[in-house]
């Protein structure tokens, strides 16, 4: 497997672990549990994507310099 896949896995674990500290259900209205779960999932996926690509690009471009 590629190193980027392992980076995605590591960042995914850290992101989900860190998002557990946020009380997302308090932001939403009552009885909107599934909407909160979808929001949590989309937020986690977007953070994982952004952080992984940032780290990958940083490492790739630092080798060029």
PDB file of N, H, CA, C and O in Angstrom:
ATOM      1  N   UNK A   1       0.835  -1.192   0.000  1.00  0.00           N
ATOM      2  CA  UNK A   1       0.000   0.000   0.000  1.00  0.00           C
ATOM      3  C   UNK A   1       0.873   1.246   0.000  1.00  0.00           C
ATOM      4  O   UNK A   1       2.023   1.237   0.440  1.00  0.00           O
ATOM      5  N   UNK A   2       0.298   2.282  -0.495  1.00  0.00           N
ATOM      6  H   UNK A   2      -0.636   2.290  -0.853  1.00  0.00           H
ATOM      7  CA  UNK A   2       0.994   3.552  -0.607  1.00  0.00           C
ATOM      8  C   UNK A   2       1.138   4.217   0.761  1.00  0.00           C
ATOM      9  O   UNK A   2       0.371   3.959   1.688  1.00  0.00           O
ATOM     10  N   UNK A   3       2.125   5.062   0.850  1.00  0.00           N
ATOM     11  H   UNK A   3       2.749   5.272   0.096  1.00  0.00           H
ATOM     12  CA  UNK A   3       2.336   5.799   2.092  1.00  0.00           C
ATOM     13  C   UNK A   3       1.189   6.775   2.349  1.00  0.00           C
ATOM     14  O   UNK A   3       0.866   7.076   3.497  1.00  0.00           O
ATOM     15  N   UNK A   4       0.591   7.255   1.289  1.00  0.00           N
ATOM     16  H   UNK A   4       0.855   7.010   0.356  1.00  0.00           H
ATOM     17  CA  UNK A   4      -0.521   8.197   1.448  1.00  0.00           C
ATOM     18  C   UNK A   4      -1.742   7.508   2.049  1.00  0.00           C
ATOM     19  O   UNK A   4      -2.500   8.134   2.790  1.00  0.00           O
ATOM     20  N   UNK A   5      -1.941   6.238   1.740  1.00  0.00           N
ATOM     21  H   UNK A   5      -1.325   5.730   1.138  1.00  0.00           H
ATOM     22  CA  UNK A   5      -3.057   5.487   2.330  1.00  0.00           C
ATOM     23  C   UNK A   5      -2.851   5.342   3.834  1.00  0.00           C
ATOM     24  O   UNK A   5      -3.790   5.510   4.612  1.00  0.00           O
ATOM     25  N   UNK A   6      -1.628   5.031   4.240  1.00  0.00           N
ATOM     26  H   UNK A   6      -0.865   4.895   3.608  1.00  0.00           H
ATOM     27  CA  UNK A   6      -1.331   4.931   5.672  1.00  0.00           C
ATOM     28  C   UNK A   6      -1.504   6.278   6.371  1.00  0.00           C
ATOM     29  O   UNK A   6      -1.928   6.342   7.525  1.00  0.00           O
ATOM     30  N   UNK A   7      -1.172   7.344   5.658  1.00  0.00           N
ATOM     31  H   UNK A   7      -0.828   7.292   4.720  1.00  0.00           H
ATOM     32  CA  UNK A   7      -1.371   8.681   6.219  1.00  0.00           C
ATOM     33  C   UNK A   7      -2.858   8.977   6.388  1.00  0.00           C
ATOM     34  O   UNK A   7      -3.263   9.568   7.390  1.00  0.00           O
ATOM     35  N   UNK A   8      -3.676   8.571   5.413  1.00  0.00           N
ATOM     36  H   UNK A   8      -3.348   8.092   4.599  1.00  0.00           H
ATOM     37  CA  UNK A   8      -5.130   8.732   5.536  1.00  0.00           C
ATOM     38  C   UNK A   8      -5.662   7.975   6.748  1.00  0.00           C
ATOM     39  O   UNK A   8      -6.503   8.492   7.483  1.00  0.00           O
ATOM     40  N   UNK A   9      -5.182   6.767   6.960  1.00  0.00           N
ATOM     41  H   UNK A   9      -4.499   6.346   6.363  1.00  0.00           H
ATOM     42  CA  UNK A   9      -5.640   5.957   8.099  1.00  0.00           C
ATOM     43  C   UNK A   9      -5.250   6.624   9.420  1.00  0.00           C
ATOM     44  O   UNK A   9      -6.070   6.716  10.333  1.00  0.00           O
ATOM     45  N   UNK A  10      -4.017   7.082   9.522  1.00  0.00           N
ATOM     46  H   UNK A  10      -3.351   7.007   8.780  1.00  0.00           H
ATOM     47  CA  UNK A  10      -3.555   7.714  10.758  1.00  0.00           C
ATOM     48  C   UNK A  10      -4.317   9.003  11.042  1.00  0.00           C
ATOM     49  O   UNK A  10      -4.726   9.246  12.177  1.00  0.00           O
ATOM     50  N   UNK A  11      -4.508   9.821  10.026  1.00  0.00           N
ATOM     51  H   UNK A  11      -4.176   9.624   9.104  1.00  0.00           H
ATOM     52  CA  UNK A  11      -5.225  11.084  10.216  1.00  0.00           C
ATOM     53  C   UNK A  11      -6.699  10.819  10.516  1.00  0.00           C
ATOM     54  O   UNK A  11      -7.316  11.567  11.274  1.00  0.00           O
ATOM     55  N   UNK A  12      -7.267   9.771   9.934  1.00  0.00           N
ATOM     56  H   UNK A  12      -6.766   9.163   9.318  1.00  0.00           H
ATOM     57  CA  UNK A  12      -8.659   9.420  10.228  1.00  0.00           C
ATOM     58  C   UNK A  12      -8.834   9.065  11.698  1.00  0.00           C
ATOM     59  O   UNK A  12      -9.786   9.510  12.338  1.00  0.00           O
ATOM     60  N   UNK A  13      -7.932   8.277  12.226  1.00  0.00           N
ATOM     61  H   UNK A  13      -7.158   7.915  11.706  1.00  0.00           H
ATOM     62  CA  UNK A  13      -8.006   7.897  13.637  1.00  0.00           C
ATOM     63  C   UNK A  13      -7.883   9.119  14.529  1.00  0.00           C
ATOM     64  O   UNK A  13      -8.642   9.269  15.486  1.00  0.00           O
ATOM     65  N   UNK A  14      -6.935   9.992  14.225  1.00  0.00           N
ATOM     66  H   UNK A  14      -6.318   9.870  13.447  1.00  0.00           H
ATOM     67  CA  UNK A  14      -6.754  11.201  15.039  1.00  0.00           C
ATOM     68  C   UNK A  14      -7.947  12.147  14.932  1.00  0.00           C
ATOM     69  O   UNK A  14      -8.335  12.775  15.917  1.00  0.00           O
ATOM     70  N   UNK A  15      -8.524  12.249  13.747  1.00  0.00           N
ATOM     71  H   UNK A  15      -8.209  11.739  12.946  1.00  0.00           H
ATOM     72  CA  UNK A  15      -9.656  13.149  13.551  1.00  0.00           C
ATOM     73  C   UNK A  15     -10.890  12.663  14.300  1.00  0.00           C
ATOM     74  O   UNK A  15     -11.556  13.450  14.972  1.00  0.00           O
ATOM     75  N   UNK A  16     -11.197  11.386  14.192  1.00  0.00           N
ATOM     76  H   UNK A  16     -10.655  10.746  13.646  1.00  0.00           H
ATOM     77  CA  UNK A  16     -12.363  10.848  14.893  1.00  0.00           C
ATOM     78  C   UNK A  16     -12.159  10.937  16.401  1.00  0.00           C
ATOM     79  O   UNK A  16     -13.090  11.256  17.140  1.00  0.00           O
ATOM     80  N   UNK A  17     -10.949  10.658  16.853  1.00  0.00           N
ATOM     81  H   UNK A  17     -10.192  10.399  16.253  1.00  0.00           H
ATOM     82  CA  UNK A  17     -10.646  10.771  18.288  1.00  0.00           C
ATOM     83  C   UNK A  17     -10.826  12.208  18.781  1.00  0.00           C
ATOM     84  O   UNK A  17     -11.354  12.426  19.872  1.00  0.00           O
ATOM     85  N   UNK A  18     -10.395  13.177  17.993  1.00  0.00           N
ATOM     86  H   UNK A  18      -9.966  13.000  17.107  1.00  0.00           H
ATOM     87  CA  UNK A  18     -10.501  14.567  18.421  1.00  0.00           C
ATOM     88  C   UNK A  18     -11.928  15.105  18.301  1.00  0.00           C
ATOM     89  O   UNK A  18     -12.329  15.963  19.087  1.00  0.00           O
ATOM     90  N   UNK A  19     -12.694  14.614  17.331  1.00  0.00           N
ATOM     91  H   UNK A  19     -12.368  13.917  16.692  1.00  0.00           H
ATOM     92  CA  UNK A  19     -14.078  15.082  17.176  1.00  0.00           C
ATOM     93  C   UNK A  19     -15.002  14.528  18.258  1.00  0.00           C
ATOM     94  O   UNK A  19     -16.097  15.053  18.463  1.00  0.00           O
ATOM     95  N   UNK A  20     -14.575  13.481  18.948  1.00  0.00           N
ATOM     96  H   UNK A  20     -13.686  13.055  18.782  1.00  0.00           H
ATOM     97  CA  UNK A  20     -15.389  12.959  20.040  1.00  0.00           C
ATOM     98  C   UNK A  20     -15.513  13.951  21.193  1.00  0.00           C
ATOM     99  O   UNK A  20     -16.423  13.840  22.014  1.00  0.00           O
ATOM    100  N   UNK A  21     -14.609  14.911  21.255  1.00  0.00           N
ATOM    101  H   UNK A  21     -13.870  15.002  20.588  1.00  0.00           H
ATOM    102  CA  UNK A  21     -14.640  15.904  22.321  1.00  0.00           C
ATOM    103  C   UNK A  21     -15.667  17.005  22.065  1.00  0.00           C
ATOM    104  O   UNK A  21     -15.995  17.773  22.969  1.00  0.00           O
ATOM    105  N   UNK A  22     -16.173  17.082  20.836  1.00  0.00           N
ATOM    106  H   UNK A  22     -15.907  16.458  20.101  1.00  0.00           H
ATOM    107  CA  UNK A  22     -17.134  18.122  20.464  1.00  0.00           C
ATOM    108  C   UNK A  22     -18.545  17.569  20.625  1.00  0.00           C
ATOM    109  O   UNK A  22     -18.841  16.466  20.165  1.00  0.00           O
ATOM    110  N   UNK A  23     -19.405  18.329  21.271  1.00  0.00           N
ATOM    111  H   UNK A  23     -19.165  19.225  21.644  1.00  0.00           H
ATOM    112  CA  UNK A  23     -20.806  17.928  21.439  1.00  0.00           C
ATOM    113  C   UNK A  23     -21.621  18.471  20.264  1.00  0.00           C
ATOM    114  O   UNK A  23     -22.217  19.546  20.342  1.00  0.00           O
ATOM    115  N   UNK A  24     -21.630  17.713  19.196  1.00  0.00           N
ATOM    116  H   UNK A  24     -21.146  16.840  19.133  1.00  0.00           H
ATOM    117  CA  UNK A  24     -22.306  18.157  17.980  1.00  0.00           C
ATOM    118  C   UNK A  24     -23.822  18.120  18.157  1.00  0.00           C
ATOM    119  O   UNK A  24     -24.525  18.935  17.560  1.00  0.00           O
ATOM    120  N   UNK A  25     -24.339  17.200  18.959  1.00  0.00           N
ATOM    121  H   UNK A  25     -23.768  16.538  19.444  1.00  0.00           H
ATOM    122  CA  UNK A  25     -25.792  17.089  19.142  1.00  0.00           C
ATOM    123  C   UNK A  25     -26.393  18.339  19.762  1.00  0.00           C
ATOM    124  O   UNK A  25     -27.572  18.618  19.546  1.00  0.00           O
ATOM    125  N   UNK A  26     -25.625  19.091  20.517  1.00  0.00           N
ATOM    126  H   UNK A  26     -24.667  18.864  20.692  1.00  0.00           H
ATOM    127  CA  UNK A  26     -26.159  20.306  21.132  1.00  0.00           C
ATOM    128  C   UNK A  26     -26.343  21.425  20.120  1.00  0.00           C
ATOM    129  O   UNK A  26     -27.090  22.370  20.375  1.00  0.00           O
ATOM    130  N   UNK A  27     -25.688  21.335  18.997  1.00  0.00           N
ATOM    131  H   UNK A  27     -25.082  20.568  18.789  1.00  0.00           H
ATOM    132  CA  UNK A  27     -25.823  22.357  17.965  1.00  0.00           C
ATOM    133  C   UNK A  27     -27.147  22.188  17.219  1.00  0.00           C
ATOM    134  O   UNK A  27     -27.748  23.168  16.778  1.00  0.00           O
ATOM    135  N   UNK A  28     -27.590  20.956  17.084  1.00  0.00           N
ATOM    136  H   UNK A  28     -27.102  20.160  17.443  1.00  0.00           H
ATOM    137  CA  UNK A  28     -28.783  20.648  16.294  1.00  0.00           C
ATOM    138  C   UNK A  28     -30.043  20.703  17.154  1.00  0.00           C
ATOM    139  O   UNK A  28     -29.983  20.676  18.383  1.00  0.00           O
ATOM    140  N   UNK A  29     -31.172  20.780  16.480  1.00  0.00           N
ATOM    141  H   UNK A  29     -31.221  20.802  15.481  1.00  0.00           H
ATOM    142  CA  UNK A  29     -32.463  20.769  17.159  1.00  0.00           C
ATOM    143  C   UNK A  29     -32.726  19.379  17.731  1.00  0.00           C
ATOM    144  O   UNK A  29     -32.042  18.414  17.389  1.00  0.00           O
ATOM    145  N   UNK A  30     -33.717  19.293  18.598  1.00  0.00           N
ATOM    146  H   UNK A  30     -34.272  20.077  18.876  1.00  0.00           H
ATOM    147  CA  UNK A  30     -34.084  18.006  19.174  1.00  0.00           C
ATOM    148  C   UNK A  30     -34.598  17.074  18.081  1.00  0.00           C
ATOM    149  O   UNK A  30     -35.168  17.510  17.082  1.00  0.00           O
ATOM    150  N   UNK A  31     -34.381  15.795  18.298  1.00  0.00           N
ATOM    151  H   UNK A  31     -33.917  15.440  19.110  1.00  0.00           H
ATOM    152  CA  UNK A  31     -34.828  14.727  17.386  1.00  0.00           C
ATOM    153  C   UNK A  31     -34.211  14.836  15.990  1.00  0.00           C
ATOM    154  O   UNK A  31     -34.830  14.412  15.015  1.00  0.00           O
ATOM    155  N   UNK A  32     -33.048  15.376  15.878  1.00  0.00           N
ATOM    156  H   UNK A  32     -32.544  15.721  16.670  1.00  0.00           H
ATOM    157  CA  UNK A  32     -32.327  15.467  14.600  1.00  0.00           C
ATOM    158  C   UNK A  32     -31.029  14.654  14.691  1.00  0.00           C
ATOM    159  O   UNK A  32     -29.970  15.099  14.248  1.00  0.00           O
ATOM    160  N   UNK A  33     -31.131  13.476  15.264  1.00  0.00           N
ATOM    161  H   UNK A  33     -31.991  13.114  15.624  1.00  0.00           H
ATOM    162  CA  UNK A  33     -29.955  12.646  15.515  1.00  0.00           C
ATOM    163  C   UNK A  33     -29.261  12.234  14.220  1.00  0.00           C
ATOM    164  O   UNK A  33     -28.035  12.298  14.133  1.00  0.00           O
ATOM    165  N   UNK A  34     -30.022  11.815  13.222  1.00  0.00           N
ATOM    166  H   UNK A  34     -31.018  11.764  13.294  1.00  0.00           H
ATOM    167  CA  UNK A  34     -29.421  11.351  11.968  1.00  0.00           C
ATOM    168  C   UNK A  34     -28.765  12.485  11.195  1.00  0.00           C
ATOM    169  O   UNK A  34     -27.741  12.280  10.543  1.00  0.00           O
ATOM    170  N   UNK A  35     -29.330  13.652  11.260  1.00  0.00           N
ATOM    171  H   UNK A  35     -30.161  13.819  11.790  1.00  0.00           H
ATOM    172  CA  UNK A  35     -28.699  14.803  10.613  1.00  0.00           C
ATOM    173  C   UNK A  35     -27.384  15.155  11.301  1.00  0.00           C
ATOM    174  O   UNK A  35     -26.418  15.544  10.644  1.00  0.00           O
ATOM    175  N   UNK A  36     -27.349  15.020  12.610  1.00  0.00           N
ATOM    176  H   UNK A  36     -28.133  14.704  13.144  1.00  0.00           H
ATOM    177  CA  UNK A  36     -26.110  15.265  13.336  1.00  0.00           C
ATOM    178  C   UNK A  36     -25.051  14.230  12.965  1.00  0.00           C
ATOM    179  O   UNK A  36     -23.876  14.574  12.841  1.00  0.00           O
ATOM    180  N   UNK A  37     -25.444  12.972  12.788  1.00  0.00           N
ATOM    181  H   UNK A  37     -26.399  12.692  12.889  1.00  0.00           H
ATOM    182  CA  UNK A  37     -24.499  11.932  12.393  1.00  0.00           C
ATOM    183  C   UNK A  37     -23.943  12.181  10.991  1.00  0.00           C
ATOM    184  O   UNK A  37     -22.751  11.995  10.747  1.00  0.00           O
ATOM    185  N   UNK A  38     -24.816  12.602  10.072  1.00  0.00           N
ATOM    186  H   UNK A  38     -25.784  12.753  10.270  1.00  0.00           H
ATOM    187  CA  UNK A  38     -24.355  12.905   8.713  1.00  0.00           C
ATOM    188  C   UNK A  38     -23.390  14.085   8.732  1.00  0.00           C
ATOM    189  O   UNK A  38     -22.364  14.068   8.052  1.00  0.00           O
ATOM    190  N   UNK A  39     -23.720  15.098   9.506  1.00  0.00           N
ATOM    191  H   UNK A  39     -24.553  15.112  10.059  1.00  0.00           H
ATOM    192  CA  UNK A  39     -22.835  16.256   9.635  1.00  0.00           C
ATOM    193  C   UNK A  39     -21.492  15.850  10.235  1.00  0.00           C
ATOM    194  O   UNK A  39     -20.447  16.302   9.767  1.00  0.00           O
ATOM    195  N   UNK A  40     -21.506  15.013  11.253  1.00  0.00           N
ATOM    196  H   UNK A  40     -22.355  14.646  11.633  1.00  0.00           H
ATOM    197  CA  UNK A  40     -20.292  14.518  11.894  1.00  0.00           C
ATOM    198  C   UNK A  40     -19.440  13.759  10.886  1.00  0.00           C
ATOM    199  O   UNK A  40     -18.226  13.950  10.825  1.00  0.00           O
ATOM    200  N   UNK A  41     -20.076  12.897  10.094  1.00  0.00           N
ATOM    201  H   UNK A  41     -21.063  12.741  10.144  1.00  0.00           H
ATOM    202  CA  UNK A  41     -19.365  12.115   9.086  1.00  0.00           C
ATOM    203  C   UNK A  41     -18.742  13.023   8.018  1.00  0.00           C
ATOM    204  O   UNK A  41     -17.571  12.865   7.675  1.00  0.00           O
ATOM    205  N   UNK A  42     -19.519  13.966   7.499  1.00  0.00           N
ATOM    206  H   UNK A  42     -20.471  14.095   7.778  1.00  0.00           H
ATOM    207  CA  UNK A  42     -18.999  14.863   6.461  1.00  0.00           C
ATOM    208  C   UNK A  42     -17.885  15.763   6.995  1.00  0.00           C
ATOM    209  O   UNK A  42     -16.909  16.038   6.296  1.00  0.00           O
ATOM    210  N   UNK A  43     -18.039  16.212   8.223  1.00  0.00           N
ATOM    211  H   UNK A  43     -18.832  15.988   8.791  1.00  0.00           H
ATOM    212  CA  UNK A  43     -16.992  17.021   8.841  1.00  0.00           C
ATOM    213  C   UNK A  43     -15.709  16.215   9.015  1.00  0.00           C
ATOM    214  O   UNK A  43     -14.618  16.717   8.743  1.00  0.00           O
ATOM    215  N   UNK A  44     -15.832  14.984   9.462  1.00  0.00           N
ATOM    216  H   UNK A  44     -16.718  14.576   9.683  1.00  0.00           H
ATOM    217  CA  UNK A  44     -14.657  14.127   9.650  1.00  0.00           C
ATOM    218  C   UNK A  44     -13.968  13.847   8.312  1.00  0.00           C
ATOM    219  O   UNK A  44     -12.743  13.922   8.218  1.00  0.00           O
ATOM    220  N   UNK A  45     -14.744  13.527   7.288  1.00  0.00           N
ATOM    221  H   UNK A  45     -15.739  13.466   7.365  1.00  0.00           H
ATOM    222  CA  UNK A  45     -14.155  13.229   5.975  1.00  0.00           C
ATOM    223  C   UNK A  45     -13.451  14.451   5.409  1.00  0.00           C
ATOM    224  O   UNK A  45     -12.364  14.332   4.843  1.00  0.00           O
ATOM    225  N   UNK A  46     -14.054  15.620   5.553  1.00  0.00           N
ATOM    226  H   UNK A  46     -14.937  15.717   6.013  1.00  0.00           H
ATOM    227  CA  UNK A  46     -13.422  16.825   5.004  1.00  0.00           C
ATOM    228  C   UNK A  46     -12.145  17.188   5.763  1.00  0.00           C
ATOM    229  O   UNK A  46     -11.165  17.610   5.150  1.00  0.00           O
ATOM    230  N   UNK A  47     -12.144  17.033   7.069  1.00  0.00           N
ATOM    231  H   UNK A  47     -12.940  16.690   7.568  1.00  0.00           H
ATOM    232  CA  UNK A  47     -10.937  17.323   7.846  1.00  0.00           C
ATOM    233  C   UNK A  47      -9.828  16.340   7.491  1.00  0.00           C
ATOM    234  O   UNK A  47      -8.673  16.735   7.327  1.00  0.00           O
ATOM    235  N   UNK A  48     -10.175  15.064   7.372  1.00  0.00           N
ATOM    236  H   UNK A  48     -11.113  14.744   7.506  1.00  0.00           H
ATOM    237  CA  UNK A  48      -9.179  14.053   7.011  1.00  0.00           C
ATOM    238  C   UNK A  48      -8.576  14.367   5.646  1.00  0.00           C
ATOM    239  O   UNK A  48      -7.359  14.301   5.477  1.00  0.00           O
ATOM    240  N   UNK A  49      -9.404  14.701   4.689  1.00  0.00           N
ATOM    241  H   UNK A  49     -10.393  14.754   4.826  1.00  0.00           H
ATOM    242  CA  UNK A  49      -8.925  15.022   3.342  1.00  0.00           C
ATOM    243  C   UNK A  49      -7.983  16.226   3.360  1.00  0.00           C
ATOM    244  O   UNK A  49      -6.900  16.185   2.777  1.00  0.00           O
ATOM    245  N   UNK A  50      -8.401  17.286   4.028  1.00  0.00           N
ATOM    246  H   UNK A  50      -9.281  17.320   4.501  1.00  0.00           H
ATOM    247  CA  UNK A  50      -7.589  18.512   4.043  1.00  0.00           C
ATOM    248  C   UNK A  50      -6.258  18.321   4.770  1.00  0.00           C
ATOM    249  O   UNK A  50      -5.215  18.758   4.284  1.00  0.00           O
ATOM    250  N   UNK A  51      -6.294  17.680   5.914  1.00  0.00           N
ATOM    251  H   UNK A  51      -7.142  17.325   6.309  1.00  0.00           H
ATOM    252  CA  UNK A  51      -5.063  17.503   6.695  1.00  0.00           C
ATOM    253  C   UNK A  51      -4.108  16.552   5.989  1.00  0.00           C
ATOM    254  O   UNK A  51      -2.904  16.808   5.944  1.00  0.00           O
ATOM    255  N   UNK A  52      -4.624  15.461   5.441  1.00  0.00           N
ATOM    256  H   UNK A  52      -5.601  15.253   5.478  1.00  0.00           H
ATOM    257  CA  UNK A  52      -3.761  14.505   4.748  1.00  0.00           C
ATOM    258  C   UNK A  52      -3.105  15.138   3.532  1.00  0.00           C
ATOM    259  O   UNK A  52      -1.904  14.971   3.320  1.00  0.00           O
ATOM    260  N   UNK A  53      -3.863  15.850   2.745  1.00  0.00           N
ATOM    261  H   UNK A  53      -4.838  15.986   2.917  1.00  0.00           H
ATOM    262  CA  UNK A  53      -3.274  16.492   1.568  1.00  0.00           C
ATOM    263  C   UNK A  53      -2.288  17.582   1.950  1.00  0.00           C
ATOM    264  O   UNK A  53      -1.288  17.781   1.260  1.00  0.00           O
ATOM    265  N   UNK A  54      -2.557  18.291   3.039  1.00  0.00           N
ATOM    266  H   UNK A  54      -3.370  18.129   3.599  1.00  0.00           H
ATOM    267  CA  UNK A  54      -1.604  19.300   3.495  1.00  0.00           C
ATOM    268  C   UNK A  54      -0.286  18.654   3.893  1.00  0.00           C
ATOM    269  O   UNK A  54       0.780  19.118   3.488  1.00  0.00           O
ATOM    270  N   UNK A  55      -0.349  17.593   4.677  1.00  0.00           N
ATOM    271  H   UNK A  55      -1.215  17.216   5.006  1.00  0.00           H
ATOM    272  CA  UNK A  55       0.880  16.913   5.115  1.00  0.00           C
ATOM    273  C   UNK A  55       1.611  16.317   3.920  1.00  0.00           C
ATOM    274  O   UNK A  55       2.832  16.434   3.816  1.00  0.00           O
ATOM    275  N   UNK A  56       0.870  15.678   3.019  1.00  0.00           N
ATOM    276  H   UNK A  56      -0.122  15.583   3.103  1.00  0.00           H
ATOM    277  CA  UNK A  56       1.490  15.053   1.842  1.00  0.00           C
ATOM    278  C   UNK A  56       2.162  16.101   0.956  1.00  0.00           C
ATOM    279  O   UNK A  56       3.295  15.902   0.517  1.00  0.00           O
ATOM    280  N   UNK A  57       1.490  17.191   0.693  1.00  0.00           N
ATOM    281  H   UNK A  57       0.570  17.353   1.049  1.00  0.00           H
ATOM    282  CA  UNK A  57       2.080  18.250  -0.122  1.00  0.00           C
ATOM    283  C   UNK A  57       3.274  18.896   0.571  1.00  0.00           C
ATOM    284  O   UNK A  57       4.270  19.221  -0.075  1.00  0.00           O
ATOM    285  N   UNK A  58       3.178  19.080   1.864  1.00  0.00           N
ATOM    286  H   UNK A  58       2.369  18.816   2.390  1.00  0.00           H
ATOM    287  CA  UNK A  58       4.294  19.674   2.605  1.00  0.00           C
ATOM    288  C   UNK A  58       5.534  18.797   2.513  1.00  0.00           C
ATOM    289  O   UNK A  58       6.636  19.297   2.284  1.00  0.00           O
ATOM    290  N   UNK A  59       5.361  17.504   2.689  1.00  0.00           N
ATOM    291  H   UNK A  59       4.466  17.098   2.876  1.00  0.00           H
ATOM    292  CA  UNK A  59       6.494  16.589   2.601  1.00  0.00           C
ATOM    293  C   UNK A  59       7.025  16.517   1.175  1.00  0.00           C
ATOM    294  O   UNK A  59       8.238  16.494   0.963  1.00  0.00           O
ATOM    295  N   UNK A  60       6.135  16.482   0.210  1.00  0.00           N
ATOM    296  H   UNK A  60       5.150  16.501   0.383  1.00  0.00           H
ATOM    297  CA  UNK A  60       6.556  16.395  -1.192  1.00  0.00           C
ATOM    298  C   UNK A  60       7.307  17.638  -1.625  1.00  0.00           C
ATOM    299  O   UNK A  60       8.361  17.539  -2.253  1.00  0.00           O
ATOM    300  N   UNK A  61       6.783  18.799  -1.300  1.00  0.00           N
ATOM    301  H   UNK A  61       5.927  18.880  -0.789  1.00  0.00           H
ATOM    302  CA  UNK A  61       7.445  20.042  -1.729  1.00  0.00           C
ATOM    303  C   UNK A  61       8.681  20.359  -0.913  1.00  0.00           C
ATOM    304  O   UNK A  61       9.567  21.062  -1.401  1.00  0.00           O
ATOM    305  N   UNK A  62       8.773  19.868   0.303  1.00  0.00           N
ATOM    306  H   UNK A  62       8.054  19.297   0.699  1.00  0.00           H
ATOM    307  CA  UNK A  62       9.998  20.114   1.078  1.00  0.00           C
ATOM    308  C   UNK A  62      11.160  19.296   0.550  1.00  0.00           C
ATOM    309  O   UNK A  62      12.314  19.664   0.767  1.00  0.00           O
ATOM    310  N   UNK A  63      10.887  18.197  -0.138  1.00  0.00           N
ATOM    311  H   UNK A  63       9.949  17.898  -0.315  1.00  0.00           H
ATOM    312  CA  UNK A  63      11.960  17.422  -0.763  1.00  0.00           C
ATOM    313  C   UNK A  63      12.520  18.146  -1.977  1.00  0.00           C
ATOM    314  O   UNK A  63      13.696  17.986  -2.304  1.00  0.00           O
ATOM    315  N   UNK A  64      11.692  18.941  -2.650  1.00  0.00           N
ATOM    316  H   UNK A  64      10.737  19.071  -2.384  1.00  0.00           H
ATOM    317  CA  UNK A  64      12.127  19.673  -3.832  1.00  0.00           C
ATOM    318  C   UNK A  64      13.078  20.798  -3.436  1.00  0.00           C
ATOM    319  O   UNK A  64      14.072  21.046  -4.119  1.00  0.00           O
ATOM    320  N   UNK A  65      12.775  21.470  -2.344  1.00  0.00           N
ATOM    321  H   UNK A  65      11.968  21.268  -1.789  1.00  0.00           H
ATOM    322  CA  UNK A  65      13.573  22.623  -1.908  1.00  0.00           C
ATOM    323  C   UNK A  65      14.828  22.183  -1.290  1.00  0.00           C
ATOM    324  O   UNK A  65      15.630  23.013  -0.862  1.00  0.00           O
TER     325      UNK A  65
END
